[in-house]
Amino acid sequence: MSTATQTSIYSNKAIIALLYKLMGADHDEDPHELAYIIHIGERLGLSDDDLKEVSYNIDGYELEPPVRQKDRITILYYFLFLMKADGVIKPEEEEFINEFGLKLGFESEMITDLVEVIKQYLDSPVPPEELYSKVRSHIT
């Protein structure tokens, strides 16, 4: 396995570890949240064994924020949609997303605006243009 492949797998495991941490932030592991994490893990090319490994060692992975802005936004979107998965947004989840969004290099105001969009569509699909317009208003 090449070094680049190993780095990519590690980064993807680190994203999943953060999603597990977010799921635990409100001290309530909802099956919808777990299903979402598994779905994202599969999209990232991780195996069931990889996901199990990460779930047993969520503190064993450190995510280096990606250089590409598009990749950082994608990770932020993963967090936002995980927060929405159980239909309840708790302050601990918002704090986690704000803290990590700042580490990804985004302004607190943009993160707050995106969380507000998710809250607005908590019981219905989020129109992609709603999130996109918020991102565009903060990133030039």
Secondary structure as GFF3:
##gff-version 3
##sequence-region A 1 140
A	DSSP	alpha_helix	3	25	.	.	.	ID=ss1
A	DSSP	alpha_helix	31	43	.	.	.	ID=ss2
A	DSSP	alpha_helix	48	56	.	.	.	ID=ss3
A	DSSP	three_ten_helix	58	60	.	.	.	ID=ss4
A	DSSP	alpha_helix	69	85	.	.	.	ID=ss5
A	DSSP	alpha_helix	91	103	.	.	.	ID=ss6
A	DSSP	alpha_helix	108	120	.	.	.	ID=ss7
A	DSSP	alpha_helix	128	138	.	.	.	ID=ss8
###
